[in-house]
Amino acid sequence: MPFNSNNTHRTQNDHDWRCSKCFKLLGRRGRAGIHIQFARGHQYILSGTASAVCRSCGTLNET
């Protein structure tokens, strides 16, 4: 389930987890949990809640 991580502001999708300040895509919510993917090919699926610092603006985000 790859996603585009550009930081253009678009209408919020219920499945997107975006930075609360700059709207950069942090992950995608799905049935299995939150899917997070990095440029070097690392992928994670988290269940429950997650916290992340946005790599673009440094804002702490929680879901």
MODELLER restraints for C-alpha pairs under 7 A, 6 or more apart:
rsr = mdl.restraints
at = mdl.atoms
rsr.add(forms.Gaussian(group=physical.xy_distance, feature=features.Distance(at['CA:5:A'], at['CA:24:A']), mean=6.55, stdev=0.5))
rsr.add(forms.Gaussian(group=physical.xy_distance, feature=features.Distance(at['CA:5:A'], at['CA:25:A']), mean=5.13, stdev=0.5))
rsr.add(forms.Gaussian(group=physical.xy_distance, feature=features.Distance(at['CA:6:A'], at['CA:24:A']), mean=6.47, stdev=0.5))
rsr.add(forms.Gaussian(group=physical.xy_distance, feature=features.Distance(at['CA:7:A'], at['CA:23:A']), mean=6.11, stdev=0.5))
rsr.add(forms.Gaussian(group=physical.xy_distance, feature=features.Distance(at['CA:7:A'], at['CA:24:A']), mean=4.28, stdev=0.5))
rsr.add(forms.Gaussian(group=physical.xy_distance, feature=features.Distance(at['CA:7:A'], at['CA:25:A']), mean=6.70, stdev=0.5))
rsr.add(forms.Gaussian(group=physical.xy_distance, feature=features.Distance(at['CA:9:A'], at['CA:23:A']), mean=5.94, stdev=0.5))
rsr.add(forms.Gaussian(group=physical.xy_distance, feature=features.Distance(at['CA:15:A'], at['CA:28:A']), mean=5.41, stdev=0.5))
rsr.add(forms.Gaussian(group=physical.xy_distance, feature=features.Distance(at['CA:15:A'], at['CA:29:A']), mean=4.71, stdev=0.5))
rsr.add(forms.Gaussian(group=physical.xy_distance, feature=features.Distance(at['CA:15:A'], at['CA:30:A']), mean=6.71, stdev=0.5))
rsr.add(forms.Gaussian(group=physical.xy_distance, feature=features.Distance(at['CA:16:A'], at['CA:25:A']), mean=6.83, stdev=0.5))
rsr.add(forms.Gaussian(group=physical.xy_distance, feature=features.Distance(at['CA:16:A'], at['CA:27:A']), mean=6.17, stdev=0.5))
rsr.add(forms.Gaussian(group=physical.xy_distance, feature=features.Distance(at['CA:16:A'], at['CA:28:A']), mean=4.66, stdev=0.5))
rsr.add(forms.Gaussian(group=physical.xy_distance, feature=features.Distance(at['CA:16:A'], at['CA:29:A']), mean=6.18, stdev=0.5))
rsr.add(forms.Gaussian(group=physical.xy_distance, feature=features.Distance(at['CA:17:A'], at['CA:25:A']), mean=6.08, stdev=0.5))
rsr.add(forms.Gaussian(group=physical.xy_distance, feature=features.Distance(at['CA:17:A'], at['CA:26:A']), mean=5.47, stdev=0.5))
rsr.add(forms.Gaussian(group=physical.xy_distance, feature=features.Distance(at['CA:17:A'], at['CA:27:A']), mean=5.01, stdev=0.5))
rsr.add(forms.Gaussian(group=physical.xy_distance, feature=features.Distance(at['CA:17:A'], at['CA:28:A']), mean=5.62, stdev=0.5))
rsr.add(forms.Gaussian(group=physical.xy_distance, feature=features.Distance(at['CA:17:A'], at['CA:29:A']), mean=6.88, stdev=0.5))
rsr.add(forms.Gaussian(group=physical.xy_distance, feature=features.Distance(at['CA:18:A'], at['CA:24:A']), mean=5.34, stdev=0.5))
rsr.add(forms.Gaussian(group=physical.xy_distance, feature=features.Distance(at['CA:18:A'], at['CA:25:A']), mean=4.44, stdev=0.5))
rsr.add(forms.Gaussian(group=physical.xy_distance, feature=features.Distance(at['CA:18:A'], at['CA:26:A']), mean=5.22, stdev=0.5))
rsr.add(forms.Gaussian(group=physical.xy_distance, feature=features.Distance(at['CA:19:A'], at['CA:25:A']), mean=6.53, stdev=0.5))
rsr.add(forms.Gaussian(group=physical.xy_distance, feature=features.Distance(at['CA:19:A'], at['CA:26:A']), mean=6.60, stdev=0.5))
rsr.add(forms.Gaussian(group=physical.xy_distance, feature=features.Distance(at['CA:19:A'], at['CA:54:A']), mean=6.41, stdev=0.5))
rsr.add(forms.Gaussian(group=physical.xy_distance, feature=features.Distance(at['CA:19:A'], at['CA:61:A']), mean=6.25, stdev=0.5))
rsr.add(forms.Gaussian(group=physical.xy_distance, feature=features.Distance(at['CA:20:A'], at['CA:61:A']), mean=6.75, stdev=0.5))
rsr.add(forms.Gaussian(group=physical.xy_distance, feature=features.Distance(at['CA:21:A'], at['CA:59:A']), mean=6.86, stdev=0.5))
rsr.add(forms.Gaussian(group=physical.xy_distance, feature=features.Distance(at['CA:22:A'], at['CA:57:A']), mean=6.86, stdev=0.5))
rsr.add(forms.Gaussian(group=physical.xy_distance, feature=features.Distance(at['CA:26:A'], at['CA:36:A']), mean=6.86, stdev=0.5))
rsr.add(forms.Gaussian(group=physical.xy_distance, feature=features.Distance(at['CA:27:A'], at['CA:34:A']), mean=6.33, stdev=0.5))
rsr.add(forms.Gaussian(group=physical.xy_distance, feature=features.Distance(at['CA:27:A'], at['CA:35:A']), mean=5.51, stdev=0.5))
rsr.add(forms.Gaussian(group=physical.xy_distance, feature=features.Distance(at['CA:27:A'], at['CA:36:A']), mean=4.72, stdev=0.5))
rsr.add(forms.Gaussian(group=physical.xy_distance, feature=features.Distance(at['CA:28:A'], at['CA:34:A']), mean=5.52, stdev=0.5))
rsr.add(forms.Gaussian(group=physical.xy_distance, feature=features.Distance(at['CA:28:A'], at['CA:35:A']), mean=5.17, stdev=0.5))
rsr.add(forms.Gaussian(group=physical.xy_distance, feature=features.Distance(at['CA:28:A'], at['CA:36:A']), mean=6.80, stdev=0.5))
rsr.add(forms.Gaussian(group=physical.xy_distance, feature=features.Distance(at['CA:29:A'], at['CA:35:A']), mean=6.26, stdev=0.5))
rsr.add(forms.Gaussian(group=physical.xy_distance, feature=features.Distance(at['CA:32:A'], at['CA:47:A']), mean=6.97, stdev=0.5))
rsr.add(forms.Gaussian(group=physical.xy_distance, feature=features.Distance(at['CA:33:A'], at['CA:45:A']), mean=5.88, stdev=0.5))
rsr.add(forms.Gaussian(group=physical.xy_distance, feature=features.Distance(at['CA:33:A'], at['CA:46:A']), mean=5.24, stdev=0.5))
rsr.add(forms.Gaussian(group=physical.xy_distance, feature=features.Distance(at['CA:33:A'], at['CA:47:A']), mean=4.54, stdev=0.5))
rsr.add(forms.Gaussian(group=physical.xy_distance, feature=features.Distance(at['CA:34:A'], at['CA:45:A']), mean=5.34, stdev=0.5))
rsr.add(forms.Gaussian(group=physical.xy_distance, feature=features.Distance(at['CA:34:A'], at['CA:46:A']), mean=5.03, stdev=0.5))
rsr.add(forms.Gaussian(group=physical.xy_distance, feature=features.Distance(at['CA:34:A'], at['CA:47:A']), mean=6.38, stdev=0.5))
rsr.add(forms.Gaussian(group=physical.xy_distance, feature=features.Distance(at['CA:35:A'], at['CA:44:A']), mean=5.76, stdev=0.5))
rsr.add(forms.Gaussian(group=physical.xy_distance, feature=features.Distance(at['CA:35:A'], at['CA:45:A']), mean=4.48, stdev=0.5))
rsr.add(forms.Gaussian(group=physical.xy_distance, feature=features.Distance(at['CA:35:A'], at['CA:46:A']), mean=6.59, stdev=0.5))
rsr.add(forms.Gaussian(group=physical.xy_distance, feature=features.Distance(at['CA:36:A'], at['CA:43:A']), mean=5.66, stdev=0.5))
rsr.add(forms.Gaussian(group=physical.xy_distance, feature=features.Distance(at['CA:36:A'], at['CA:44:A']), mean=5.11, stdev=0.5))
rsr.add(forms.Gaussian(group=physical.xy_distance, feature=features.Distance(at['CA:36:A'], at['CA:45:A']), mean=6.26, stdev=0.5))
rsr.add(forms.Gaussian(group=physical.xy_distance, feature=features.Distance(at['CA:37:A'], at['CA:43:A']), mean=4.36, stdev=0.5))
rsr.add(forms.Gaussian(group=physical.xy_distance, feature=features.Distance(at['CA:37:A'], at['CA:44:A']), mean=6.42, stdev=0.5))
rsr.add(forms.Gaussian(group=physical.xy_distance, feature=features.Distance(at['CA:49:A'], at['CA:63:A']), mean=5.44, stdev=0.5))
rsr.add(forms.Gaussian(group=physical.xy_distance, feature=features.Distance(at['CA:50:A'], at['CA:62:A']), mean=5.68, stdev=0.5))
rsr.add(forms.Gaussian(group=physical.xy_distance, feature=features.Distance(at['CA:50:A'], at['CA:63:A']), mean=5.46, stdev=0.5))
rsr.add(forms.Gaussian(group=physical.xy_distance, feature=features.Distance(at['CA:51:A'], at['CA:61:A']), mean=5.54, stdev=0.5))
rsr.add(forms.Gaussian(group=physical.xy_distance, feature=features.Distance(at['CA:51:A'], at['CA:62:A']), mean=4.29, stdev=0.5))
rsr.add(forms.Gaussian(group=physical.xy_distance, feature=features.Distance(at['CA:51:A'], at['CA:63:A']), mean=6.54, stdev=0.5))
rsr.add(forms.Gaussian(group=physical.xy_distance, feature=features.Distance(at['CA:52:A'], at['CA:60:A']), mean=5.81, stdev=0.5))
rsr.add(forms.Gaussian(group=physical.xy_distance, feature=features.Distance(at['CA:52:A'], at['CA:61:A']), mean=5.29, stdev=0.5))
rsr.add(forms.Gaussian(group=physical.xy_distance, feature=features.Distance(at['CA:52:A'], at['CA:62:A']), mean=6.50, stdev=0.5))
rsr.add(forms.Gaussian(group=physical.xy_distance, feature=features.Distance(at['CA:53:A'], at['CA:59:A']), mean=5.45, stdev=0.5))
rsr.add(forms.Gaussian(group=physical.xy_distance, feature=features.Distance(at['CA:53:A'], at['CA:60:A']), mean=4.41, stdev=0.5))
rsr.add(forms.Gaussian(group=physical.xy_distance, feature=features.Distance(at['CA:53:A'], at['CA:61:A']), mean=6.05, stdev=0.5))
rsr.add(forms.Gaussian(group=physical.xy_distance, feature=features.Distance(at['CA:54:A'], at['CA:60:A']), mean=6.49, stdev=0.5))
